[in-house]
């Protein structure tokens, strides 16, 4: 097994193909962290624990006169709180006597074959072919009888270790759980950089790298979703690490609500990483016998730089996260009506757009916002999910049939979690909203948020979605969520339990998605929150692709998709070719470049096909044919970033390489053009250095070693914002 316990040294050893993770039980029962990094053969590394008498670092009672043992500087697997460790803790509990102390000591452990599952929340699952094992270690606070069980899932061949925590009130008094981190990892040193992905609506997941300095650096969301502003993914890396070299540790949280990631460099130059639910406005009342699960954290280590780490996350998320049958199916190429019609349409206009799209080679037509209730703009109608017959005289069922008669599949947009005040639903059930009594409401996009912590609201939405998908031929559903959550107060929770509302909202969301995706597996679900405002692994569990950003400008998308690619597979990023000048930036870019950028994800279109010339439609059809021809390579191959758009102003390039290294697709967009400039070369990655390759459409054959060390010349004739693609195939296995 990938997990074993070394009794003579009280050491737990977790091993994957390329990394080791070691921890031990101290002589006083504390679970101490020893090592996480490149695989080592050692099973006893106690020498790493250097005990010292340090001033102002208190010693636990059980240590007696031993002043060298202090939790203030020792590396821990799950830190205590209120017992002399002054770093940011793994847990905060208010006990029945009002004290805020938790001192967990190891009481038992269990090693199981297979991967654990989390109640009510998404998590990675293990296929029959996976070598996956589970370690459970239970730590108990002897005074309160509260305990935590630490769960470790080890995917041996995929170099992934998952973490989760289950809290249980085993005592006889009421407790309040105010903080519970999914993973704590303590490093003995801190000479690392932190990489994270901040942003905003229409510029999500930008790349930020900073040295870790003294103090506490935190990122996170308190917006009710994982958010546009930060993503629940971060990297700790060696200072000299780059795309192809250096040690990197990845931290990814499988959660769609408020999250927190902390990197704390302490007084002794050590580093603590915490990741879990954001404790802001979080407090769970725990009655005797009740349990609480923390969401899953997915940890990965690579000594092959950012590319190596990316490949680990792409592989595990493609193969062990998404449950939809579409997870491994080629995705249809769609055209969406939004930028073609917005709210201004009737059935005939929609049919005209769909009819004009057939010649583009697309597979699926998606009707976006505006088909329901009194919905002529974004100020009314949300919640009234009945078709507007003035716009669609034959309803969704009739429209869908007419779309199918054209040879296209049919998809639809919906925003189930929201309600407009100007709606029949709100007039009937104002109490269904998250809103604090006696206070004026805060609106976003002139809409309010339904309280998904309520059973009646969840039941209503399940019925609405089931009816919609059962009564019409719908192959695709775009699930949107267009505001951050505020005014959090649930009408069914008492005063002392309002701190549970936001997490219960997320659990309600998962319950709805669980039921609907189980009942309608034939539907491809696409996630969206104003674009990429809820782009996280938990949503990918139910929705195999997510609308990457509301920003469809191809040049802006280079940065957005660059940052997204560090953790998320290409076949999860829905990307569209839209009209120019672009509706968000006013920039004009060639149709070719828009397609090259969009097929660095799940290719689609979002424009008025009626306004395209026959030549443009034919060009789109060739784009679609090229994309479908190379779909498996794009969706399933290894992904390499060939340039950093934040450091290289001249071009942005990326590469897809098949797992057997026999085929590769290289894409490049020239982002800055100077007169009489020097010749540019782009160096490739991931090829077999000993194999011979040909470039499609060009004479000659060249070694993988040559392409990776000398590169391919970028045509000097290429203009600013123009693009080029190279297809490489092996012609001979070895020299």
C-alpha positions as CSV (number, residue, x, y, z in Angstrom):
1,X,0.0,0.0,0.0
2,X,1.0,3.6,-0.4
3,X,0.4,4.2,3.3
4,X,2.2,2.5,6.2
5,X,2.8,3.0,9.9
6,X,6.3,2.6,11.3
7,X,5.7,1.5,14.9
8,X,9.3,1.8,16.2
9,X,9.4,5.4,15.3
10,X,5.7,6.2,15.5
11,X,5.9,7.5,11.9
12,X,3.2,7.6,9.2
13,X,4.6,7.3,5.7
14,X,2.6,8.3,2.6
15,X,4.2,7.6,-0.7
16,X,3.3,8.3,-4.3
17,X,5.4,7.4,-7.3
18,X,7.5,10.5,-7.0
19,X,6.9,12.1,-3.5
20,X,6.9,11.3,0.2
21,X,4.9,12.7,3.0
22,X,6.0,11.8,6.6
23,X,4.5,12.6,10.0
24,X,4.9,11.2,13.5
25,X,3.3,11.0,16.9
26,X,5.3,12.8,19.5
27,X,6.0,11.3,22.9
28,X,3.2,13.5,24.2
29,X,0.6,12.4,21.6
30,X,0.9,15.4,19.2
31,X,0.9,14.7,15.5
32,X,4.0,16.4,14.1
33,X,4.8,17.0,10.4
34,X,8.2,15.8,9.2
35,X,8.5,16.0,5.4
36,X,6.6,16.6,2.2
37,X,8.5,16.6,-1.1
38,X,10.5,14.5,-3.5
39,X,10.4,10.8,-2.7
40,X,12.9,9.6,-0.2
41,X,13.7,6.0,1.0
42,X,13.9,7.0,4.6
43,X,11.3,5.9,7.1
44,X,12.8,7.5,10.3
45,X,13.7,11.2,10.0
46,X,13.3,12.2,13.6
47,X,16.5,14.2,13.4
48,X,14.6,16.9,11.6
49,X,12.8,17.7,14.8
50,X,15.4,20.0,16.5
51,X,14.1,20.8,20.1
52,X,15.3,23.9,21.8
53,X,14.5,26.0,24.8
54,X,13.2,29.2,23.3
55,X,12.2,32.3,25.2
56,X,8.4,33.1,25.3
57,X,7.6,29.7,23.7
58,X,5.6,28.0,26.4
59,X,5.6,24.3,27.2
60,X,2.6,22.0,27.5
61,X,1.8,20.6,31.0
62,X,2.6,17.0,29.9
63,X,6.2,18.1,29.0
64,X,6.9,18.7,32.7
65,X,10.3,20.3,33.1
66,X,11.2,19.8,29.5
67,X,11.5,23.3,28.2
68,X,12.7,22.2,24.7
69,X,9.2,21.0,23.6
70,X,6.9,23.8,22.5
71,X,4.1,23.9,20.0
72,X,5.1,27.4,19.3
73,X,7.8,26.3,16.8
74,X,7.2,22.6,16.1
75,X,5.8,21.6,12.7
76,X,2.3,20.1,13.1
77,X,-0.2,18.2,11.0
78,X,-3.2,19.8,12.6
79,X,-2.3,22.7,15.0
80,X,-3.8,23.1,18.4
81,X,-5.4,26.4,19.5
82,X,-4.9,28.2,22.8
83,X,-2.1,25.9,23.9
84,X,1.0,27.8,23.1
85,X,1.1,27.8,19.3
86,X,0.6,31.4,18.3
87,X,0.6,30.9,14.6
88,X,-2.7,30.9,12.6
89,X,-4.5,27.7,13.8
90,X,-6.1,24.8,12.0
91,X,-9.2,25.0,14.3
92,X,-11.1,27.4,16.5
93,X,-13.7,26.0,18.9
94,X,-15.6,27.7,21.7
95,X,-16.1,25.1,24.4
96,X,-19.1,24.7,26.7
97,X,-17.3,26.7,29.4
98,X,-16.5,29.5,27.0
99,X,-12.8,28.7,26.6
100,X,-11.3,28.8,23.1
101,X,-9.0,25.8,23.4
102,X,-8.5,22.6,21.3
103,X,-5.6,20.3,22.0
104,X,-5.9,17.3,19.8
105,X,-3.8,14.2,20.7
106,X,-3.6,11.1,18.5
107,X,-5.9,8.3,19.9
108,X,-6.2,5.9,16.9
109,X,-5.7,5.5,13.2
110,X,-6.9,3.3,10.3
111,X,-5.5,2.5,6.9
112,X,-8.0,1.5,4.2
113,X,-7.9,0.5,0.6
114,X,-9.6,2.9,-1.8
115,X,-10.5,6.6,-1.5
116,X,-12.7,8.1,1.2
117,X,-15.8,10.1,0.2
118,X,-17.1,13.3,1.9
119,X,-20.8,13.6,3.0
120,X,-22.7,16.2,1.0
121,X,-19.7,17.6,-0.9
122,X,-17.7,16.9,-4.0
123,X,-14.4,15.1,-3.7
124,X,-12.0,13.2,-5.9
125,X,-13.0,9.6,-6.6
126,X,-10.8,6.6,-7.5
127,X,-11.5,4.5,-10.5
128,X,-11.0,0.7,-10.4
129,X,-7.7,1.2,-12.2
130,X,-6.3,3.7,-9.6
131,X,-4.0,2.7,-6.8
132,X,-5.6,4.8,-4.1
133,X,-5.6,4.4,-0.3
134,X,-7.0,6.2,2.7
135,X,-5.4,7.1,6.1
136,X,-7.6,8.2,8.9
137,X,-6.0,9.6,12.1
138,X,-8.2,10.7,15.0
139,X,-7.1,13.4,17.4
140,X,-9.1,14.1,20.5
141,X,-9.2,16.9,23.0
142,X,-9.4,15.0,26.2
143,X,-11.1,17.7,28.2
144,X,-14.0,18.6,25.8
145,X,-14.1,15.1,24.1
146,X,-14.3,16.9,20.8
147,X,-12.2,15.2,18.1
148,X,-11.0,15.7,14.5
149,X,-10.4,12.8,12.1
150,X,-7.8,13.7,9.5
151,X,-8.4,12.0,6.2
152,X,-5.6,11.5,3.7
153,X,-6.2,10.1,0.2
154,X,-3.2,8.9,-1.7
155,X,-3.2,8.4,-5.4
156,X,0.0,6.5,-5.8
157,X,0.6,6.6,-9.6
158,X,-0.9,10.1,-10.0
159,X,1.3,11.8,-7.3
160,X,-1.7,13.3,-5.5
161,X,-2.5,13.5,-1.8
162,X,-5.9,14.8,-0.7
163,X,-6.8,16.1,2.7
164,X,-10.0,16.6,4.6
165,X,-11.1,16.8,8.2
166,X,-14.2,15.6,10.1
167,X,-15.0,17.3,13.4
168,X,-17.1,15.6,16.0
169,X,-18.5,16.8,19.3
170,X,-18.0,13.7,21.4
171,X,-18.8,15.4,24.7
172,X,-22.0,16.4,26.4
173,X,-21.9,20.1,26.0
174,X,-22.8,22.5,23.1
175,X,-19.7,23.7,21.2
176,X,-19.3,26.3,18.5
177,X,-17.0,25.5,15.6
178,X,-15.6,28.8,14.3
179,X,-12.8,27.6,12.1
180,X,-11.8,24.3,10.5
181,X,-9.0,24.2,7.9
182,X,-9.0,21.3,5.4
183,X,-5.2,21.2,5.4
184,X,-2.3,22.6,7.4
185,X,1.2,22.0,6.1
186,X,4.2,23.3,8.1
187,X,7.6,23.8,6.4
188,X,10.9,24.0,8.3
189,X,12.0,26.9,6.1
190,X,10.4,29.7,4.1
191,X,12.7,30.7,1.3
192,X,9.9,30.2,-1.2
193,X,7.7,32.2,-3.5
194,X,3.9,32.3,-3.5
195,X,2.0,32.2,-6.7
196,X,-1.7,32.9,-6.7
197,X,-4.3,34.1,-9.2
198,X,-6.1,37.4,-8.3
199,X,-8.5,39.2,-10.7
200,X,-11.8,40.8,-11.2
201,X,-14.9,40.4,-13.4
202,X,-13.7,40.1,-17.0
203,X,-10.1,39.7,-16.0
204,X,-10.0,36.5,-13.8
205,X,-7.1,34.4,-12.6
206,X,-4.2,36.7,-13.4
207,X,-0.8,35.5,-12.5
208,X,0.9,36.9,-9.4
209,X,4.2,35.8,-7.9
210,X,5.7,37.2,-4.7
211,X,8.4,36.2,-2.3
212,X,7.1,34.9,1.0
213,X,8.0,37.5,3.7
214,X,7.6,37.6,7.4
215,X,4.0,37.7,8.7
216,X,0.7,36.4,7.4
217,X,-0.2,36.6,3.7
218,X,-3.8,35.5,3.0
219,X,-6.0,35.4,0.0
220,X,-9.6,34.3,-0.1
221,X,-13.2,35.1,-0.8
222,X,-16.1,36.3,1.4
223,X,-18.4,36.9,-1.6
224,X,-20.3,33.7,-1.2
225,X,-18.5,32.1,-4.2
226,X,-15.0,31.2,-4.9
227,X,-15.0,34.5,-6.8
228,X,-13.5,36.4,-9.7
229,X,-11.1,38.2,-7.3
230,X,-9.2,35.1,-6.0
231,X,-9.2,31.4,-7.0
232,X,-9.0,28.5,-4.5
233,X,-5.6,27.5,-5.9
234,X,-2.1,28.5,-5.0
235,X,1.5,27.4,-5.5
236,X,4.4,27.4,-3.1
237,X,7.6,27.1,-5.0
238,X,11.4,27.4,-4.7
239,X,12.8,30.8,-5.5
240,X,14.4,29.7,-8.7
241,X,11.5,27.5,-9.9
242,X,10.3,28.0,-13.4
243,X,8.1,26.2,-16.0
244,X,10.4,23.3,-16.3
245,X,12.5,23.1,-13.1
246,X,12.3,23.5,-9.4
247,X,10.2,22.2,-6.5
248,X,6.5,23.3,-6.5
249,X,3.7,22.5,-4.1
250,X,0.1,23.0,-5.2
251,X,-2.9,23.6,-3.0
252,X,-6.4,23.4,-4.5
253,X,-9.6,23.5,-2.6
254,X,-12.7,21.5,-3.8
255,X,-15.2,24.1,-2.6
256,X,-17.4,26.7,-4.2
257,X,-18.0,29.1,-1.4
258,X,-16.0,31.4,0.9
259,X,-12.5,30.1,1.2
260,X,-9.2,31.1,2.8
261,X,-5.5,30.4,1.9
262,X,-2.8,31.5,4.3
263,X,0.9,31.5,4.1
264,X,2.5,32.5,7.4
265,X,6.3,33.0,7.9
266,X,6.9,32.9,11.6
267,X,9.5,34.4,13.9
268,X,11.8,31.5,13.3
269,X,11.7,31.6,9.5
270,X,9.3,28.7,9.2
271,X,6.3,28.6,6.9
272,X,2.7,27.5,7.7
273,X,0.1,26.9,5.0
274,X,-3.5,26.8,5.9
275,X,-6.4,26.2,3.4
276,X,-10.1,25.8,4.1
277,X,-13.4,27.5,4.5
278,X,-13.1,31.2,5.2
279,X,-13.8,31.7,9.0
280,X,-15.3,35.2,8.4
281,X,-19.0,35.0,9.4
282,X,-18.6,31.3,9.9
283,X,-19.8,29.6,13.1
284,X,-21.4,26.2,13.4
285,X,-23.3,25.2,16.5
286,X,-22.3,21.6,17.3
287,X,-24.6,19.6,19.6
288,X,-23.3,16.4,21.3
289,X,-22.8,13.7,18.7
290,X,-22.9,16.0,15.7
291,X,-20.2,16.0,13.0
292,X,-18.9,18.6,10.4
293,X,-16.9,17.9,7.3
294,X,-14.4,20.3,5.9
295,X,-14.1,20.3,2.1
296,X,-11.3,18.5,0.4
297,X,-7.9,20.0,-0.4
298,X,-5.9,18.5,-3.2
299,X,-2.2,18.6,-2.7
300,X,0.5,18.0,-5.4
301,X,4.3,18.2,-5.5
302,X,6.5,18.3,-8.5
303,X,10.2,18.9,-8.9
304,X,9.7,19.5,-12.6
305,X,8.5,23.1,-12.2
306,X,5.1,24.6,-13.0
307,X,4.6,22.4,-16.1
308,X,5.0,19.2,-14.0
309,X,2.6,20.5,-11.4
310,X,0.1,21.5,-14.1
311,X,0.2,18.0,-15.6
312,X,-0.6,16.4,-12.2
313,X,-3.7,18.6,-11.7
314,X,-4.9,18.3,-15.3
315,X,-4.7,14.5,-15.2
316,X,-6.4,14.1,-11.8
317,X,-9.1,16.6,-12.5
318,X,-9.8,15.1,-16.0
319,X,-9.9,11.5,-14.7
320,X,-11.0,11.6,-11.0
321,X,-13.2,14.7,-10.5
322,X,-15.8,15.2,-13.2
323,X,-18.6,12.6,-13.0
324,X,-20.5,13.7,-16.1
325,X,-20.4,11.3,-19.1
326,X,-19.2,14.3,-21.0
327,X,-16.0,14.3,-18.9
328,X,-14.4,12.0,-21.5
329,X,-16.6,12.8,-24.5
330,X,-15.8,15.3,-27.3
331,X,-17.6,18.5,-26.5
332,X,-20.0,19.9,-29.1
333,X,-19.0,23.2,-30.7
334,X,-21.8,25.6,-29.8
335,X,-23.0,29.1,-30.8
336,X,-24.6,31.2,-28.1
337,X,-27.2,33.8,-28.8
338,X,-26.2,36.4,-26.1
339,X,-24.0,38.8,-28.0
340,X,-26.1,38.3,-31.1
341,X,-29.5,39.2,-29.6
342,X,-29.1,40.0,-25.8
343,X,-32.8,40.4,-24.6
344,X,-34.1,41.7,-27.9
345,X,-35.4,38.7,-29.8
346,X,-38.5,36.7,-30.8
347,X,-38.7,33.1,-32.1
348,X,-38.1,34.1,-35.7
349,X,-35.0,36.0,-34.9
350,X,-33.6,33.1,-32.9
351,X,-34.4,30.7,-35.8
352,X,-32.7,33.0,-38.3
353,X,-29.5,33.0,-36.2
354,X,-29.6,29.3,-35.8
355,X,-30.3,28.7,-39.5
356,X,-27.4,31.0,-40.4
357,X,-25.1,29.0,-38.0
358,X,-25.6,25.6,-39.7
359,X,-23.0,26.4,-42.4
360,X,-20.4,27.3,-39.8
361,X,-20.1,23.7,-38.8
362,X,-21.3,24.1,-35.2
363,X,-23.2,21.3,-33.4
364,X,-25.3,23.1,-30.8
365,X,-27.4,26.3,-30.6
366,X,-27.7,27.9,-27.1
367,X,-30.6,30.3,-26.2
368,X,-29.2,32.6,-23.6
369,X,-31.0,35.0,-21.2
370,X,-34.4,36.6,-21.9
371,X,-36.7,33.6,-22.8
372,X,-38.8,33.6,-19.6
373,X,-41.2,35.7,-17.5
374,X,-41.1,39.4,-18.0
375,X,-37.5,39.5,-19.1
376,X,-36.8,42.4,-21.5
377,X,-33.7,43.5,-19.5
378,X,-31.9,42.4,-16.4
379,X,-34.3,44.2,-13.9
380,X,-37.1,41.7,-13.9
381,X,-38.2,38.1,-14.3
382,X,-35.6,36.0,-12.5
383,X,-37.4,33.2,-10.7
384,X,-40.3,33.0,-13.1
385,X,-39.0,30.1,-15.1
386,X,-42.0,29.8,-17.5
387,X,-41.5,30.7,-21.2
388,X,-42.5,34.1,-22.5
389,X,-44.9,33.2,-25.2
390,X,-44.8,36.7,-26.7
391,X,-41.2,35.9,-27.6
392,X,-41.4,32.2,-28.2
393,X,-44.9,31.4,-29.5
394,X,-44.3,27.6,-29.5
395,X,-42.4,27.6,-26.2
396,X,-39.1,26.0,-25.5
397,X,-40.4,22.6,-26.7
398,X,-41.4,24.0,-30.1
399,X,-38.2,26.0,-30.5
400,X,-36.1,23.0,-29.6
401,X,-37.8,20.8,-32.2
402,X,-37.2,23.4,-34.9
403,X,-33.6,23.8,-33.9
404,X,-33.2,20.0,-34.1
405,X,-34.8,19.9,-37.5
406,X,-31.9,22.0,-38.7
407,X,-29.5,19.3,-37.5
408,X,-28.4,21.2,-34.4
409,X,-28.7,20.3,-30.7
410,X,-30.3,22.7,-28.4
411,X,-29.1,24.3,-25.2
412,X,-30.5,26.9,-22.8
413,X,-29.4,29.5,-20.2
414,X,-30.8,29.7,-16.6
415,X,-29.9,31.5,-13.4
416,X,-31.6,29.4,-10.7
417,X,-30.1,30.9,-7.6
418,X,-31.4,34.4,-8.2
419,X,-34.7,36.2,-8.1
420,X,-35.8,39.7,-9.3
421,X,-38.0,41.8,-7.0
422,X,-40.2,42.3,-10.1
423,X,-41.2,38.7,-10.4
424,X,-44.1,36.5,-9.4
425,X,-41.8,34.3,-7.3
426,X,-40.6,37.2,-5.2
427,X,-44.1,38.5,-4.7
428,X,-45.2,35.0,-3.5
429,X,-42.1,34.2,-1.4
430,X,-40.1,37.2,-0.3
431,X,-39.0,35.2,2.7
432,X,-37.0,32.9,0.3
433,X,-34.3,35.5,-0.1
434,X,-31.1,36.0,1.9
435,X,-32.0,39.4,3.6
436,X,-31.6,40.8,7.1
437,X,-34.9,41.9,8.6
438,X,-35.4,45.6,9.2
439,X,-32.5,46.5,7.0
440,X,-32.5,48.0,3.4
441,X,-31.4,45.4,0.8
442,X,-28.2,45.5,-1.2
443,X,-28.8,44.6,-4.8
444,X,-26.4,43.3,-7.4
445,X,-27.5,43.5,-11.0
446,X,-30.8,44.5,-9.5
447,X,-31.4,41.0,-8.2
448,X,-31.5,39.2,-4.9
449,X,-30.2,35.8,-3.9
450,X,-32.4,32.9,-3.0
451,X,-31.6,31.1,0.3
452,X,-30.3,27.7,-0.7
453,X,-29.9,26.8,2.9
454,X,-33.7,26.2,2.9
455,X,-35.2,22.8,2.0
456,X,-38.2,24.5,0.4
457,X,-36.1,26.6,-1.9
458,X,-33.9,23.7,-2.9
459,X,-37.0,21.6,-3.6
460,X,-38.6,24.3,-5.7
461,X,-35.4,24.7,-7.8
462,X,-35.1,20.9,-8.3
463,X,-38.6,20.8,-9.6
464,X,-38.1,23.7,-11.9
465,X,-34.9,22.3,-13.4
466,X,-36.3,18.8,-13.7
467,X,-39.4,20.1,-15.5
468,X,-37.4,22.2,-17.9
469,X,-35.1,19.4,-18.8
470,X,-37.8,16.8,-19.0
471,X,-40.3,18.7,-21.2
472,X,-38.0,19.7,-24.0
473,X,-35.1,18.2,-25.9
474,X,-32.2,20.0,-24.2
475,X,-28.7,18.7,-24.5
476,X,-26.9,21.6,-22.8
477,X,-27.6,23.8,-19.8
478,X,-25.7,27.0,-18.9
479,X,-26.0,27.6,-15.2
480,X,-25.3,31.3,-14.4
481,X,-24.9,33.2,-11.1
482,X,-24.5,36.9,-11.6
483,X,-23.8,38.6,-8.3
484,X,-21.8,38.3,-5.1
485,X,-23.8,37.4,-2.0
486,X,-24.4,40.0,0.7
487,X,-27.0,40.6,3.4
488,X,-26.6,37.1,4.6
489,X,-29.4,36.1,7.0
490,X,-31.6,33.0,6.7
491,X,-35.2,33.1,7.9
492,X,-35.2,29.5,9.1
493,X,-32.0,29.7,11.2
494,X,-32.2,31.1,14.8
495,X,-29.9,34.0,15.8
496,X,-27.2,31.8,17.2
497,X,-26.9,29.8,14.0
498,X,-26.8,32.5,11.4
499,X,-23.0,31.8,11.0
500,X,-24.0,28.6,9.3
501,X,-26.0,30.2,6.5
502,X,-23.3,30.6,3.9
503,X,-21.9,27.0,4.2
504,X,-25.4,25.6,4.2
505,X,-26.1,27.6,1.0
506,X,-23.2,25.8,-0.6
507,X,-24.4,22.5,0.6
508,X,-27.9,23.3,-0.8
509,X,-26.3,24.2,-4.2
510,X,-24.5,20.8,-4.2
511,X,-27.7,19.0,-3.3
512,X,-29.5,20.6,-6.3
513,X,-26.7,19.8,-8.7
514,X,-26.4,16.3,-7.4
515,X,-30.0,15.5,-8.0
516,X,-30.3,17.2,-11.4
517,X,-27.1,15.9,-12.9
518,X,-27.9,12.4,-11.7
519,X,-31.4,12.5,-13.2
520,X,-30.3,14.1,-16.5
521,X,-26.9,12.6,-17.4
522,X,-27.6,13.3,-21.1
523,X,-27.3,17.0,-20.5
524,X,-23.9,18.8,-20.7
525,X,-23.9,21.3,-17.8
526,X,-21.8,24.4,-18.2
527,X,-21.0,26.5,-15.1
528,X,-20.9,30.3,-15.1
529,X,-20.9,33.1,-12.6
530,X,-20.5,36.3,-14.7
531,X,-17.9,34.2,-16.5
532,X,-15.3,32.8,-14.2
533,X,-16.6,33.9,-10.8
534,X,-17.1,30.3,-9.6
535,X,-14.4,28.5,-11.4
536,X,-13.4,25.8,-8.9
537,X,-12.9,22.0,-8.7
538,X,-16.2,21.5,-6.9
539,X,-18.3,22.9,-9.7
540,X,-16.3,20.8,-12.2
541,X,-17.5,17.7,-10.3
542,X,-21.0,18.4,-11.6
543,X,-20.3,20.7,-14.6
544,X,-17.5,19.5,-16.8
545,X,-16.9,22.9,-18.4
546,X,-17.1,26.5,-17.1
547,X,-17.5,29.7,-19.0
548,X,-14.0,31.0,-18.5
549,X,-14.8,34.8,-18.6
550,X,-17.4,37.2,-19.8
551,X,-14.5,38.9,-21.6
552,X,-14.3,37.4,-25.1
553,X,-11.5,39.7,-26.3
554,X,-8.9,37.3,-27.7
555,X,-5.9,39.4,-26.5
556,X,-7.2,39.7,-22.9
557,X,-8.1,36.0,-23.0
558,X,-4.4,35.1,-23.5
559,X,-3.8,36.2,-19.9
560,X,-7.0,34.8,-18.5
561,X,-6.5,31.4,-20.0
562,X,-2.8,31.4,-19.1
563,X,-3.6,31.8,-15.4
564,X,-6.5,29.3,-15.6
565,X,-4.2,26.7,-17.2
566,X,-2.0,26.2,-14.1
567,X,-4.6,24.0,-12.4
568,X,-7.6,23.6,-14.7
569,X,-7.6,21.3,-17.8
570,X,-8.1,22.8,-21.2
571,X,-11.4,20.8,-21.7
572,X,-12.9,22.6,-18.7
573,X,-12.4,26.2,-20.2
574,X,-15.3,27.2,-22.4
575,X,-14.0,29.9,-24.9
576,X,-15.9,31.7,-27.7
577,X,-15.1,33.5,-30.9
578,X,-17.1,36.7,-30.7
579,X,-17.6,39.7,-33.0
580,X,-15.1,42.5,-33.6
581,X,-14.8,45.3,-32.5
582,X,-15.1,43.3,-29.3
583,X,-18.1,44.2,-27.1
584,X,-16.0,44.4,-23.9
585,X,-12.8,46.2,-25.1
586,X,-13.5,47.6,-28.6
587,X,-10.4,45.8,-30.0
588,X,-10.4,44.2,-33.4
589,X,-8.6,40.9,-34.0
590,X,-8.7,38.6,-37.0
591,X,-11.2,35.8,-37.1
592,X,-8.2,33.4,-37.3
593,X,-6.7,34.7,-34.1
594,X,-10.0,34.6,-32.3
595,X,-10.3,30.9,-33.3
596,X,-6.8,30.0,-32.3
597,X,-7.3,31.5,-28.8
598,X,-10.7,29.9,-28.4
599,X,-9.5,26.4,-29.3
600,X,-7.1,26.7,-26.3
601,X,-10.3,25.6,-24.5
602,X,-13.7,24.3,-25.5
603,X,-14.3,26.1,-28.8
604,X,-17.6,27.9,-29.3
605,X,-19.0,31.0,-31.0
606,X,-20.9,34.0,-29.7
607,X,-21.9,36.4,-32.5
608,X,-24.7,37.1,-34.9
609,X,-24.1,34.5,-37.6
610,X,-26.6,36.3,-39.9
611,X,-24.0,39.1,-40.3
612,X,-21.2,36.9,-41.4
613,X,-20.2,36.6,-45.1
614,X,-20.2,33.3,-46.8
615,X,-16.4,33.5,-46.8
616,X,-16.4,34.1,-43.0
617,X,-18.8,31.2,-42.4
618,X,-16.5,28.9,-44.5
619,X,-13.5,30.0,-42.5
620,X,-15.4,29.2,-39.2
621,X,-16.3,25.8,-40.7
622,X,-12.6,25.1,-41.4
623,X,-11.8,26.2,-37.8
624,X,-14.3,23.8,-36.4
625,X,-13.0,21.0,-38.6
626,X,-9.4,21.7,-37.5
627,X,-10.5,21.8,-33.8
628,X,-12.4,18.5,-34.1
629,X,-9.6,16.8,-35.9
630,X,-7.2,17.7,-33.1
631,X,-9.7,17.5,-30.2
632,X,-8.2,14.6,-28.4
633,X,-4.8,16.1,-28.5
634,X,-6.1,19.4,-27.2
635,X,-8.4,18.0,-24.6
636,X,-6.3,15.1,-23.3
637,X,-2.6,15.9,-24.1
638,X,-0.1,17.5,-21.8
639,X,-0.2,21.3,-21.8
640,X,2.9,23.5,-21.9
641,X,3.0,27.2,-21.6
642,X,5.8,28.4,-24.0
643,X,5.8,32.0,-22.8
644,X,4.6,34.2,-19.9
645,X,2.4,37.0,-21.2
646,X,3.3,39.1,-18.1
647,X,7.0,38.9,-18.9
648,X,7.1,38.4,-22.7
649,X,5.4,41.4,-24.5
650,X,6.2,40.1,-28.0
651,X,4.2,36.9,-28.2
652,X,2.1,34.4,-26.2
653,X,2.5,30.7,-27.2
654,X,1.4,27.4,-25.8
655,X,1.6,23.7,-26.8
656,X,-0.4,20.5,-26.6
657,X,1.5,17.2,-26.7
658,X,0.0,13.8,-26.9
659,X,0.8,11.4,-24.0
660,X,2.9,9.2,-26.3
661,X,4.7,12.3,-27.6
662,X,4.0,11.4,-31.2
663,X,1.9,14.5,-32.0
664,X,1.8,18.1,-31.0
665,X,0.0,21.3,-31.7
666,X,1.8,24.6,-31.2
667,X,-0.2,27.9,-31.1
668,X,1.2,31.5,-31.1
669,X,-0.2,34.9,-31.1
670,X,2.1,37.9,-31.8
671,X,1.2,40.6,-29.2
672,X,3.7,43.3,-30.1
673,X,5.2,44.2,-33.5
674,X,8.3,46.4,-34.0
675,X,9.8,47.7,-37.2
676,X,12.9,45.9,-38.4
677,X,12.8,43.5,-35.4
678,X,15.1,40.6,-34.8
679,X,14.0,37.1,-35.7
680,X,11.8,35.3,-33.2
681,X,12.1,31.6,-32.3
682,X,9.7,29.7,-30.1
683,X,11.3,26.8,-28.3
684,X,9.0,23.8,-27.9
685,X,8.6,21.4,-25.0
686,X,7.5,17.9,-24.2
687,X,8.7,16.2,-27.4
688,X,10.8,13.1,-27.6
689,X,14.3,14.4,-28.1
690,X,15.3,11.2,-30.0
691,X,12.3,11.2,-32.3
692,X,12.0,12.8,-35.7
693,X,9.2,15.1,-36.5
694,X,7.6,16.7,-39.5
695,X,5.7,20.0,-39.5
696,X,2.4,19.6,-41.3
697,X,2.5,21.5,-44.6
698,X,6.3,22.0,-44.6
699,X,9.2,20.0,-46.1
700,X,11.8,18.3,-44.0
701,X,12.1,16.4,-40.8
702,X,13.7,17.5,-37.6
703,X,14.6,16.0,-34.2
704,X,12.6,16.7,-31.1
705,X,15.9,17.8,-29.5
706,X,16.3,20.5,-32.2
707,X,12.8,21.9,-31.8
708,X,13.2,22.0,-28.0
709,X,16.7,23.6,-28.0
710,X,16.7,25.8,-31.1
711,X,13.0,26.3,-31.7
712,X,10.8,27.1,-34.6
713,X,11.1,30.5,-36.3
714,X,8.1,32.8,-36.1
715,X,7.4,34.1,-39.7
716,X,8.6,37.7,-39.9
717,X,5.6,38.5,-42.0
718,X,3.3,37.9,-39.0
719,X,1.5,41.1,-38.0
720,X,0.5,42.3,-34.5
721,X,-2.4,40.2,-33.1
722,X,-2.0,37.7,-35.9
723,X,-1.5,34.0,-35.1
724,X,0.0,30.8,-36.4
725,X,-0.3,27.1,-35.5
726,X,2.1,24.3,-36.2
727,X,1.1,20.6,-36.2
728,X,4.0,18.2,-35.5
729,X,4.0,14.4,-36.0
730,X,6.7,11.8,-35.6
731,X,7.9,10.2,-38.8
732,X,10.4,7.9,-37.3
733,X,10.5,6.6,-33.7
734,X,14.3,6.8,-33.2
735,X,17.4,8.0,-35.0
